């Protein structure tokens, strides 16, 4: 008799897991999601709002794909997990049994108890329902407030500006994303934000959200005592694992669902992957919670192998990420943190127009390359990954940057200027 696998959540982690189980087994697979029936690219939500795409364009697979691959889709909300009898209960009262359960429920937007945070027109931006309410509450408004200086925050600012809505951007840190980026990179993005006529308020916290009629937001009060009139407030102060329904299930949790490097929880036949999963013992240089698209995909692949009996450990390789700040593209390879470690050194270069920037990081003792930040420049993943794997001397990397260039053929090169600046600053190291 075929094993039954239930996957709760149809984001990149859950769907990748379903696809790889199907490739390697004849198991009975059911994917449950209360957000949407069909998998879509969550990173494309902003482009739907901006009019660049329609929802159907964000679905990587035809609707027939799921039936053709014998993956059952159920649009419902899981109310309870009973691990003792391998059963889940849905919000319509239906009970489903499983042999293996995968928790892939992602994240939810944070709220921190601000007065007025539940008013109409106040929300986060994480899922399809959030996009729909944002469409509703931003019609015919003139000004909005975005609270929180991360990637979702700056994407929300760009979305609102596309509708000719002016924006006040409240960031409690002294500079944008300065808990992640070194000072020069952070200041570079500050200038980009201000260039787009955003009211950027650094070092500013939200104190209260107000309403004239007790229903819809009309203004916010900042920690500095300023009142800002607005018709919409986006709370983009990070996300946290969406795991409240797991209470009393017997599954161990902390901030997220606790897992080992095979994605197993404390219960042998229950796994957790994606944004909601927390490693009991993180890998070197990695965080306990990995809330990034590509790691979710790797989680799904690895969990699938373990479910079908292939006994695979999570091997994510070197850290990398990418993002876009308006028109400024960002890539990072290796762990380039906001502050360098005592055994590290780095060099930052920026072109005269402030449109391109590179930071290169190396080990002081071995002089080996440890990471790179690139702004306005596209680098080839495989080249940067090889440099990290080979612990390539930093001098070699500096003078071979052309090998990693992924910009179009007629883009102006930057490599000679970067190498000259590196040498001029007496950074050139004799290997």
DODOKOL-262407 format. One record per residue (C-alpha): residue in three letters; x, y, z. Coordinates in steps of 0.05 Angstrom, whole numbers, padded with zeros to 5 digits, always signed. Example, Ala and Ser with C-alpha at 12.3 -4.5 7.8 and 13.67 -1.06 7.14 Angstrom:
<nodes>
ALA+00246-00090+00156 SER+00273-00021+00143 
</nodes>
This chain:
<nodes>
UNK+00000+00000+00000 UNK+00027+00069-00019 UNK+00051+00115+00036 UNK+00010+00178+00047 UNK+00048+00244+00051 UNK+00013+00309+00072 UNK+00048+00375+00060 UNK+00019+00436+00096 UNK+00037+00497+00055 UNK+00045+00509-00020 UNK+00104+00557-00022 UNK+00170+00542-00055 UNK+00192+00494+00000 UNK+00128+00453+00003 UNK+00119+00448-00072 UNK+00192+00431-00085 UNK+00184+00375-00033 UNK+00121+00349-00068 UNK+00154+00350-00136 UNK+00216+00312-00113 UNK+00176+00260-00075 UNK+00137+00248-00138 UNK+00201+00241-00179 UNK+00227+00188-00132 UNK+00165+00150-00109 UNK+00093+00129-00121 UNK+00071+00157-00053 UNK+00003+00189-00046 UNK+00017+00264-00040 UNK-00031+00318-00015 UNK-00014+00392-00010 UNK-00058+00435+00035 UNK-00059+00511+00032 UNK-00111+00562+00055 UNK-00076+00618+00017 UNK-00086+00595-00055 UNK-00101+00529-00090 UNK-00043+00535-00139 UNK+00030+00549-00126 UNK+00053+00618-00148 UNK+00117+00658-00142 UNK+00110+00700-00079 UNK+00168+00745-00100 UNK+00124+00769-00158 UNK+00069+00799-00115 UNK+00098+00869-00123 UNK+00096+00863-00199 UNK+00022+00845-00198 UNK+00007+00908-00159 UNK+00051+00950-00205 UNK+00014+00924-00266 UNK+00074+00888-00296 UNK+00043+00819-00288 UNK-00023+00785-00275 UNK-00033+00731-00222 UNK-00036+00676-00274 UNK+00032+00697-00300 UNK+00063+00681-00231 UNK+00044+00607-00233 UNK+00104+00566-00257 UNK+00061+00507-00276 UNK-00003+00497-00315 UNK-00063+00481-00271 UNK-00065+00412-00303 UNK+00006+00397-00278 UNK-00018+00376-00209 UNK-00069+00324-00233 UNK-00022+00299-00286 UNK+00031+00287-00232 UNK-00018+00258-00182 UNK-00008+00313-00131 UNK-00074+00327-00095 UNK-00088+00400-00078 UNK-00134+00418-00020 UNK-00151+00491-00005 UNK-00164+00491+00069 UNK-00135+00512+00136 UNK-00105+00461+00184 UNK-00135+00470+00253 UNK-00097+00416+00291 UNK-00044+00363+00286 UNK-00052+00298+00326 UNK+00017+00266+00321 UNK-00003+00208+00366 UNK-00051+00180+00314 UNK-00019+00210+00251 UNK-00079+00254+00237 UNK-00094+00327+00219 UNK-00160+00364+00225 UNK-00182+00417+00174 UNK-00225+00478+00188 UNK-00285+00444+00155 UNK-00281+00386+00204 UNK-00248+00338+00156 UNK-00195+00291+00185 UNK-00138+00265+00143 UNK-00088+00210+00161 UNK-00015+00210+00140 UNK+00047+00167+00142 UNK+00092+00228+00134 UNK+00074+00300+00150 UNK+00113+00361+00124 UNK+00102+00429+00157 UNK+00118+00483+00106 UNK+00073+00539+00129 UNK+00121+00597+00118 UNK+00118+00662+00156 UNK+00071+00715+00179 UNK+00082+00790+00183 UNK+00104+00816+00251 UNK+00063+00863+00294 UNK+00090+00892+00359 UNK+00028+00915+00395 UNK+00024+00986+00369 UNK-00041+01023+00386 UNK-00084+01021+00323 UNK-00045+00965+00289 UNK-00111+00929+00272 UNK-00145+00988+00239 UNK-00169+00982+00166 UNK-00113+01002+00119 UNK-00058+00976+00166 UNK-00025+00911+00144 UNK+00037+00871+00126 UNK+00054+00845+00057 UNK+00069+00771+00054 UNK+00015+00732+00017 UNK-00038+00737-00037 UNK-00092+00759+00012 UNK-00046+00816+00035 UNK-00040+00839-00037 UNK-00115+00838-00045 UNK-00127+00880+00017 UNK-00071+00928-00004 UNK-00107+00938-00071 UNK-00171+00954-00034 UNK-00142+01002+00018 UNK-00095+01042-00028 UNK-00149+01063-00077 UNK-00154+01139-00081 UNK-00105+01154-00025 UNK-00051+01207-00031 UNK+00000+01188+00022 UNK+00023+01124+00056 UNK+00071+01105+00112 UNK+00117+01045+00108 UNK+00147+01021+00174 UNK+00209+00979+00174 UNK+00274+00982+00134 UNK+00282+00913+00103 UNK+00272+00884+00034 UNK+00196+00879+00040 UNK+00195+00951+00063 UNK+00232+00979+00003 UNK+00191+00936-00045 UNK+00127+00963-00014 UNK+00153+01035-00022 UNK+00167+01022-00096 UNK+00097+00991-00105 UNK+00063+01052-00075 UNK+00104+01101-00116 UNK+00082+01065-00179 UNK+00011+01087-00163 UNK+00033+01159-00152 UNK+00023+01152-00077 UNK+00075+01192-00037 UNK+00109+01154+00019 UNK+00140+01167+00087 UNK+00189+01111+00102 UNK+00202+01102+00177 UNK+00265+01064+00195 UNK+00286+01058+00267 UNK+00359+01043+00249 UNK+00407+01100+00234 UNK+00413+01077+00162 UNK+00375+01030+00115 UNK+00387+00956+00129 UNK+00450+00972+00169 UNK+00443+00908+00210 UNK+00458+00870+00146 UNK+00500+00917+00102 UNK+00565+00955+00118 UNK+00559+01030+00124 UNK+00579+01049+00052 UNK+00528+01002+00021 UNK+00474+01024+00068 UNK+00487+01098+00054 UNK+00487+01083-00021 UNK+00416+01056-00015 UNK+00394+01116+00028 UNK+00412+01161-00030 UNK+00374+01117-00080 UNK+00312+01121-00036 UNK+00316+01196-00029 UNK+00329+01204-00104 UNK+00259+01175-00114 UNK+00228+01231-00072 UNK+00213+01186-00012 UNK+00207+01219+00056 UNK+00261+01176+00088 UNK+00260+01183+00164 UNK+00320+01147+00194 UNK+00325+01134+00268 UNK+00249+01140+00273 UNK+00202+01091+00306 UNK+00127+01083+00302 UNK+00090+01101+00366 UNK+00016+01099+00348 UNK-00032+01091+00290 UNK-00093+01136+00293 UNK-00163+01140+00263 UNK-00215+01195+00262 UNK-00273+01146+00261 UNK-00244+01086+00296 UNK-00244+01044+00233 UNK-00195+01066+00179 UNK-00125+01094+00191 UNK-00118+01170+00182 UNK-00049+01184+00211 UNK+00010+01157+00251 UNK+00049+01186+00309 UNK+00124+01175+00307 UNK+00170+01166+00366 UNK+00193+01237+00354 UNK+00122+01262+00365 UNK+00108+01280+00292 UNK+00039+01265+00264 UNK+00038+01242+00192 UNK-00029+01241+00156 UNK-00038+01179+00113 UNK-00090+01132+00084 UNK-00049+01068+00089 UNK+00005+01039+00135 UNK+00049+00980+00114 UNK+00080+00944+00173 UNK+00142+00912+00143 UNK+00182+00900+00206 UNK+00201+00829+00189 UNK+00166+00762+00192 UNK+00162+00705+00241 UNK+00146+00630+00231 UNK+00072+00615+00221 UNK+00066+00558+00271 UNK+00011+00576+00320 UNK-00033+00517+00298 UNK+00022+00469+00321 UNK+00007+00481+00395 UNK-00009+00417+00433 UNK+00014+00373+00375 UNK+00075+00345+00409 UNK+00121+00377+00357 UNK+00177+00416+00390 UNK+00181+00490+00373 UNK+00222+00551+00391 UNK+00216+00611+00345 UNK+00203+00560+00290 UNK+00192+00484+00286 UNK+00256+00452+00312 UNK+00291+00406+00263 UNK+00356+00367+00252 UNK+00398+00370+00188 UNK+00351+00319+00155 UNK+00292+00366+00169 UNK+00262+00317+00219 UNK+00227+00343+00280 UNK+00228+00307+00347 UNK+00174+00262+00318 UNK+00204+00214+00268 UNK+00152+00219+00212 UNK+00141+00295+00217 UNK+00186+00343+00178 UNK+00190+00419+00174 UNK+00219+00461+00117 UNK+00223+00532+00093 UNK+00211+00596+00132 UNK+00178+00560+00190 UNK+00235+00512+00204 UNK+00289+00525+00255 UNK+00353+00484+00259 UNK+00368+00459+00330 UNK+00442+00465+00312 UNK+00455+00513+00255 UNK+00510+00498+00205 UNK+00574+00541+00210 UNK+00561+00611+00185 UNK+00486+00599+00177 UNK+00427+00624+00217 UNK+00377+00578+00254 UNK+00321+00606+00210 UNK+00334+00612+00135 UNK+00278+00653+00104 UNK+00304+00659+00033 UNK+00274+00631-00031 UNK+00333+00589-00053 UNK+00343+00557+00016 UNK+00269+00539+00017 UNK+00279+00502-00048 UNK+00339+00464-00020 UNK+00300+00448+00043 UNK+00245+00417+00000 UNK+00293+00375-00042 UNK+00330+00348+00019 UNK+00267+00332+00059 UNK+00239+00294-00001 UNK+00300+00250-00004 UNK+00294+00232+00069 UNK+00219+00218+00063 UNK+00231+00168+00007 UNK+00288+00135+00047 UNK+00351+00164+00015 UNK+00379+00193+00081 UNK+00406+00260+00056 UNK+00435+00315+00099 UNK+00427+00389+00084 UNK+00487+00417+00047 UNK+00470+00487+00024 UNK+00540+00509+00003 UNK+00562+00581+00008 UNK+00513+00635+00026 UNK+00487+00678-00030 UNK+00429+00725-00040 UNK+00404+00778-00088 UNK+00354+00836-00085 UNK+00335+00900-00121 UNK+00331+00970-00091 UNK+00290+01007-00143 UNK+00337+01002-00204 UNK+00398+00982-00163 UNK+00412+00907-00166 UNK+00448+00874-00108 UNK+00484+00807-00102 UNK+00524+00777-00046 UNK+00567+00714-00044 UNK+00598+00689+00021 UNK+00585+00720+00089 UNK+00597+00795+00081 UNK+00567+00821+00146 UNK+00555+00892+00170 UNK+00619+00888+00212 UNK+00681+00850+00192 UNK+00711+00799+00240 UNK+00779+00810+00273 UNK+00811+00760+00225 UNK+00781+00793+00163 UNK+00796+00854+00120 UNK+00757+00886+00064 UNK+00759+00938+00010 UNK+00700+00981-00016 UNK+00698+01015-00084 UNK+00643+01058-00114 UNK+00641+01092-00181 UNK+00637+01168-00187 UNK+00563+01168-00204 UNK+00545+01124-00145 UNK+00513+01073-00191 UNK+00561+01015-00180 UNK+00596+00988-00119 UNK+00638+00928-00097 UNK+00661+00905-00030 UNK+00711+00847-00028 UNK+00726+00809+00036 UNK+00786+00765+00053 UNK+00820+00728+00109 UNK+00877+00768+00139 UNK+00918+00707+00156 UNK+00910+00665+00093 UNK+00895+00722+00045 UNK+00840+00679+00016 UNK+00776+00707-00014 UNK+00716+00702+00033 UNK+00660+00742+00000 UNK+00636+00798-00044 UNK+00579+00849-00046 UNK+00561+00876-00115 UNK+00515+00935-00129 UNK+00495+00953-00200 UNK+00538+00896-00226 UNK+00518+00825-00243 UNK+00565+00770-00224 UNK+00565+00697-00246 UNK+00545+00651-00190 UNK+00589+00593-00211 UNK+00653+00636-00214 UNK+00642+00667-00145 UNK+00625+00598-00117 UNK+00689+00568-00146 UNK+00730+00625-00115 UNK+00700+00610-00047 UNK+00709+00534-00055 UNK+00781+00542-00076 UNK+00797+00595-00024 UNK+00826+00635-00082 UNK+00878+00689-00063 UNK+00844+00757-00060 UNK+00894+00787-00109 UNK+00874+00735-00160 UNK+00800+00750-00150 UNK+00812+00825-00158 UNK+00850+00817-00223 UNK+00803+00764-00251 UNK+00737+00800-00237 UNK+00724+00802-00312 UNK+00713+00727-00310 UNK+00653+00736-00264 UNK+00621+00794-00302 UNK+00551+00776-00324 UNK+00530+00844-00350 UNK+00509+00851-00423 UNK+00564+00856-00475 UNK+00563+00931-00485 UNK+00557+00952-00412 UNK+00615+00996-00389 UNK+00667+00954-00353 UNK+00688+00970-00282 UNK+00743+00918-00268 UNK+00804+00961-00286 UNK+00779+01019-00245 UNK+00766+00973-00186 UNK+00834+00940-00190 UNK+00869+01008-00196 UNK+00833+01034-00134 UNK+00850+00970-00096 UNK+00924+00979-00113 UNK+00925+01054-00100 UNK+00899+01043-00029 UNK+00959+00999-00015 UNK+00911+00940-00009 UNK+00951+00899-00059 UNK+00978+00840-00020 UNK+01040+00800-00039 UNK+01019+00727-00040 
</nodes>
